[in-house]
Amino acid sequence: MQDSYCEILLPFASSPEVLDRHTNASGGIRTGLLMEHLDSLSGSIAYKHVLGPKVPALPPDAGFYIVTASVERLDMLASLYPVRDMRLSGQIIHTGKSSMEVAVRMEALEKDGREQTIMVGRFCMVCRDGRTHRSRPVNPLLLDTEEDRQLYNIGEVHRRRRQTQADRSLDRVPPTASESQELHSMYLNYGQEEKTSNLNEDVERVWLGDTRLEKTMVMFPQERNVHQKIFGGYLMRLAYELGFANSCLFTRGHVTFVSLDGISFARPVPIGSLLRLTSNIVHSSSSKDYPALVHVWVHADVVDLETGTEQRTNDFRFTWCRETGPPLKRIVVPKTYGEAMQWVEGRRALEMGSEIRKLRKRQ
């Protein structure tokens, strides 16, 4: 596993030039740009695993290419403030026939030499044959130490969990009994458009479709990857920034990033194409830890200019929160069955995020 290890050092505290390129409107660090770096780092790690640690660069006749298939999770464990030097690092922890799971970590480097983990996550990379574009086998991992075996087992657990989640996807099976009950309760309390008597005067109902926020952009060659397609990390940053803006509009204030709950890359985005990013708030709630918690779904579609048809390329799911202030009084309510399924998916994502945060607190 250590043969694939890579790291990037971002000297925010010691380099004003680097800090300036990454500063957001509040004077902090642009989280979306850090995600872009993590995607690039994951690609480097995957190539290093396939090529071997002694190969200094990707040969022009390598005969294969590696793409990001999905991002399983990215969880923010601590604040990016105050601004400090950051180290982004990662390595392969699990391999399949043609897939690789990359575990990444972002750490703040304190002046006294201590390190604080800021963000952790997992990227799934896949190897493709350069001529046939079919899956190509990757090197299996040699498990030299007990720590290697533990990490590999964690990757195996993640693989089985992905299969379980796919099997219970709402594209395949209906919601569970408890989820159906929640939906029915939502309908009775908030979902009847002609009846508002059940609404608490302190609660504002917001139809899910009314939370739509989108942007359409031309994809320029400056954002290309080594395969002459638009870099996936750049798309991740665009989706993050649109989702952040939508969350701020919905909560009517500044929000803090909690987690990236999943990204799927269905197909590449060509240079010169017209890309439409569409976001919706699909679930909102309040909890003891977070007065406001919102889950955002962002879709990326390539638009055919001649026909006007759209083809889905990416799905992004994010969670943002407000850590102080009164509980959120705006409630997202679905109108259609399709929106109701999005609402259930958002509820599942928030529940999983809550369970993961509880486990980490106990550790």
Stockholm file with secondary structure:
# STOCKHOLM 1.0

chainA/1-363         MQDSYCEILLPFASSPEVLDRHTNASGGIRTGLLMEHLDSLSGSIAYKHVLGPKVPALPPDAGFYIVTASVERLDMLASLYPVRDMRLSGQIIHTGKSSMEVAVRMEALEKDGREQTIMVGRFCMVCRDGRTHRSRPVNPLLLDTEEDRQLYNIGEVHRRRRQTQADRSLDRVPPTASESQELHSMYLNYGQEEKTSNLNEDVERVWLGDTRLEKTMVMFPQERNVHQKIFGGYLMRLAYELGFANSCLFTRGHVTFVSLDGISFARPVPIGSLLRLTSNIVHSSSSKDYPALVHVWVHADVVDLETGTEQRTNDFRFTWCRETGPPLKRIVVPKTYGEAMQWVEGRRALEMGSEIRKLRKRQ
#=GR chainA/1-363 SS CGGGCEEEEECTTTCHHHHHHHBCTTSSBCHHHHHHHHHHHHHHHHHHHHHCTTCCSCCTTCCEEEEEEEEEEEEECSCCCSCCEEEEEEEEEEECSSEEEEEEEEEEECTTSCEEEEEEEEEEEEEEETTTCSBCCCCCCCCCSHHHHHHHHHHHHHHHHHHHHHHTCTTTSCCCHHHHHHHHHHIIIIICTTCCTTSCTTCEEEEGGGGCEEEEEECCGGGBCTTSBBCHHHHHHHHHHHHHHHHHHHHTSCCEEEEEEEEEECSCCBTTCEEEEEEEEEEEECCSSCSEEEEEEEEEEEECTTTCCEEEEEEEEEEEEECSSSCCCEEEECCSHHHHHHHHHHHHHHHHHHHHHHHHHHC
#=GC SS_cons         CGGGCEEEEECTTTCHHHHHHHBCTTSSBCHHHHHHHHHHHHHHHHHHHHHCTTCCSCCTTCCEEEEEEEEEEEEECSCCCSCCEEEEEEEEEEECSSEEEEEEEEEEECTTSCEEEEEEEEEEEEEEETTTCSBCCCCCCCCCSHHHHHHHHHHHHHHHHHHHHHHTCTTTSCCCHHHHHHHHHHIIIIICTTCCTTSCTTCEEEEGGGGCEEEEEECCGGGBCTTSBBCHHHHHHHHHHHHHHHHHHHHTSCCEEEEEEEEEECSCCBTTCEEEEEEEEEEEECCSSCSEEEEEEEEEEEECTTTCCEEEEEEEEEEEEECSSSCCCEEEECCSHHHHHHHHHHHHHHHHHHHHHHHHHHC
//
